[in-house]
Amino acid sequence: MNSAHLLRSFNFIYFALLALFVSFLPVYLDAQGLPTSKIGLIIGTGGFIAIFSQPLWGMISDRTKTIKKVMLVLLLFSTIVGFLLYDSKSFVVLLLFTMLLYFFLLPLDPLTESLNFQTAEALGTSYGSIRTFGAVGYAVMSLIVGYAAQYFGIQSLAYLFGGFGILSLLICLALPDAPVTSKPISLRSLRNFLGNQETIWFMILIFICAVPQRINDTFLGVYIRELGGSNHLVGIAWFLAAGSEILVFALSFWWLRKGKELAIIAFAALFYFIRFLLTAWIQEPHLLVAIQLLQTFTFPIFYSAAIQYLYQIVPEEWRATGQTVLAIIFFGISGIVASYLGGWMFQAYGGHQLYMFVSIMSFTGFLFSVVLRAVYRKQKLAT
């Protein structure tokens, strides 16, 4: 099997694991009888860990000039911790294992995306043709978990995580490493990138758009259950959401144009607003599940454009670290705000008010991206 096919297979398995963690951990915690404030506390605390773990492993990867070996270490510990997490019930133990999984599993996301992008460049193929299989894995696992939780009980998630974790290790062993840049590591270039005004404004934009997405990731399953939906229905919701990404990633070579990233992000932010506004007003769980098809126009478009924009402004030798900076904003800082704030708002005001808030925040992201694009176009014309 060639390197592209192996990487596609790995994307399928890894994002299946990510679905088990990101989408179904809140459902598992809810099934253990924890209130939404404690669910937010557990996931938000994990977000603090991700802030430190993602740049740590990204810098280790850049310094050692290997992505594959770092991923193998992370996968091994993630598999063990993930199995133990979904076999636990105590609040303290759940908090501990969630923190550990944020330390080992979440840094794999930017490393995988970096491997995807650099391998695609080296092979002369599109990033989307590889990342598509991640969306398929996420969708398939969402459907599997929904059925497994319904018919075998919520504890079956432990065996699913352990099995897919072992499979991910085996595939990763066969993966070729990312192409190594000949440019020397320069801390000065990293400081220039992080202190650049364009980088700062870009990361602020990512944060504004990411908080609503992360609130939805954390509390959609809980909201569906609150409205009377089953675990099976939660699985279908995430299957439709992830499945709707497949064609978008597959056709990214057609719609993802260099120089148009901010316009594309604005488009996605507008659809985030529409999606979450509809979610706020719909009270029937089956209709709420159908709304997840709007994922087509939100996350895959937003995240693909964000990665391409990032790779235009980050120094080549710091790509893995740059990817982790993006992940820190999207999964770490925004995840902390989303979990703590979302958990408190959900418990205090309910799902309707929570989704009204995130829809307003998404519209703010739309306006900010439009203004930012206009400013940069004016500066470009002036020069």
Secondary structure, DSSP 8 states (H G I E B T S, - for coil): --HHHHHHHHHHHHHHHHIIIIITHHHHHHHTT--HHHHHHHHHHHHHHHHHHHHHHHHHHHHHT-SHHHHHHHHHHHHHHHHHHTT---HHHHHHHHHHHHHHTTTHHHHHHHHHHHHHHHHT--HHHHHHHHHHHHHHHHHHHHHHHHHH-TTHHHHHHHHHHHHHHHHHHH-------SS---HHHHHHHHH-HHHHHHHHHHHHHHHHHHHHHHHHHHHHHHTT--HHHHHHHHHHHHHTHHHHHHTHHHH--TT-HHHHHHHHHHHHHHHHHHHHH---HHHHHHHGGGGGGSHHHHHHHHHHHHHHHS-GGGHHHHHHHHHIIIIIIHHHHHHHHHHHHHHHH-HHHHHHHHHHHHHHHHHHHHHHHHHHHHHHHH-
